Amino acid sequence: MKIIKIALFLLTIFTLSNCASSYKSINPKSINYISKSETENVKLEYKYNVLNKKYSKKELNQKISIVAIKITNNSEKDLLFGNNIKLIHENGNEISIMNTDKVFKSLKQNSATNLLYLLLTPLKFNVSATGSEPKSFPIGYVIGPGLAGGNMIISESANNKFKNEILEYKLNGTIIKKNETKYGLIGINSNSFESIKLKIE
């Protein structure tokens, strides 16, 4: 009985620390932006720390920041993001925006790790009562595949939502016409939350 309690305790710890997490949409259009700057009649609004749960943890571990941005072009010309409109830090250094595919691969949940739950398949629950033979219940056949399959479904669904959103709000190569507002999600190699400004060329 003591072994079973230990096994169930370890199972609980493993489950709490490795469960797949759902993905909460960022939706840059609905964000209340606080950080702002303006350059040559072009207004930038942005927000760090927009991911949740496992994605936020991976963001920190990989030293990558996903930044939601809003750009309003009040100038007299159209601007091409990544060409004549760029992002810079307070010190003037240009911010290198990561490739969207690289961002996704760096921050996505690893569905394959959920297969480790299958190691619980041999787990049995032994019950003994006074005056009767001990009975063994193979609970691992339910718990192992159930946790593995359920978590893989959750992580795959979350990854798909994450990928679709960062692709939808990809800004590199996008034209921001005069009197137009564009929203985006960018990945940068930093997690220091430095101030961001625009550079218009």
N, C-alpha and C positions, 0 to 999 in steps of 0.2 A: 504493500500500500504506500510506503514511503517513497519508493521509486516512482510510482505513478504520480504522486504529488509533485515530485521534483520535475518530472517530464512535463506535467501540465503547467508548472510555473515557468519553465524554459519556453514552452510553447507560447505562453501569454506574452513574455518579453519579446520573443522573436516576432510575433504577430504585430504587437504595438509599434515596433521599431522598423518593420519592413513592409507594412501594408501599403498597397498602392493608394495614391490619392487622386481625387477628381481634379478637374481643371476649372477654375473660375475665370470666366472671360474678363479681359481687361477693359475692353470697349473704350478706347481713347476718347470717343465723342462724348462720353458721359462723365468724364473725370473733371473734378473741380481743381483746376491748375492753380498753384500758388506761386511757383517760381516762374519769373517772367523777365524778358529783356527785349529791347527793340533796337534795330539797326537799319538806317536808311528806309524808314517807313515799312519795315517788315518786322512783324511781332512774333516772338518765339515764346511759347509756354511749354513747360515740361514737368515731368514727375518721375522720380526714381521709385524703387521699391513697389512695383505694381504686380509682381507675381505672388502666388500663395503656396502654402504647404511645401511639398517636395520640390517643386520648381524653384521656390525661393531659396531653399537650402542648397540646391545644386548651383544656383546662381552665385551664392556666397562661396561655395567650395571651388568653383571654377574661375572665380574672380572675373565674372561677367555681370554686367548690369543691363537689364532691359529697361529702356527709358521710353515712356509715352510722351509724344510731342505733338504740339499743335502750332502750325505756322499760318499766319494771316498776312497775305501779300497786299499791302496798301500802296505799293510803289506803282510806277507807271510802265513797268515792263514785266513780261513773263520771266519766271526763274526756273532753272533746271536744278533740282536737288542733287548735290554731289558734283556739280559743275560750277555754276556761277552763284550758288548758294551752298555754304558749308557750315559745319558746326565747329566751334573752337572752345577751348577752356579759357578761363579768366586770364591766364598768362599768355594767350595768343596762340598756343599750340593747337594745330588742327586735330580734331577727333577722328580717328580711324573707325569707320563703321563696319562691323563684321558682316560677312556674307550670311544671308538668312539661313541657308542650309547648314552652315557651320554652327550657328546659334542653336538651331533645333537639335542637331546631333549632340551638342555639348550639354544641353539642359533637359533632354527628354528622359522619361523614366525608362529604366531597363526592365522590360517585361520578362525577359528570360530568367532573371533572378527569382521570380516567383515559383519557378519549377522546384526550388529547394524545399518548398512545402511538401513535395512528394516524398521527402525523406520521413515524413510523419506517417506514411501509409502502414508500416508494420506495428504502429502503436496499438496496444491492447489495454482494455480496462478489465481488471480482474476483480470479481466480487465473490466473497466467501461469507456464507451464513452458517450459524451454529447447527451442526448435525446434517449438513449437506455438502455435496462436492463443490469445490470452487468453480465458478463459471467465468469464462473469458469472452469479452465482447470486442471484436476488431473495429474499434472506433476510428482507427487510422484510415480505413478505406473510405470513410466519409469525410473526415477532417482534411487529410492530405490533398486529394484531388479537388475537394471543394474549395479550399483556400487557394490552391494553385490556379485553378480555372477562374475563380471569381476575381482574383487580383489581376490576372492577365487581361481579362476583359475590361476592368476598370482602367488599368494603365494604358492600354491600347486606345481606348476611347478618349482618355484625357490627352494623350500625345497627339491624336488626330485633331482635336479641338485647338490645341496649342499651335500646331503647325499651320492650320488653316487661318488662324487669327494673325500670326506674324506675317504670313504671305499676303493676307488681305490688306494689311497696313504697312506693307513694304514701301519705302520712300525713295530709295536710290533710283535715279533715272526718271523720276516723276516730275512733270511740269506743273508748277504752281502758277496759275495765271493771275494777272493783276486783279485785285479785288476778290480773290478766292482764298478760302481756308482749307488746309489739308491737315489730316491727322495721320500719325505714324507710330510704329513701334520699331525701335532700333536696338541693336545689341552692341555694346562697347566693352573693350577689355579693361574694365576698371570696376571697383566696387567702393570707391571713396566718396561718391556723391558730390563731385566737384561742380562748381557753377558752369553753366553752358551759355554760350553766346552765338550769334550768327556772324558769318563773314560773307559779305556780298561782293562779288567781283563783276 
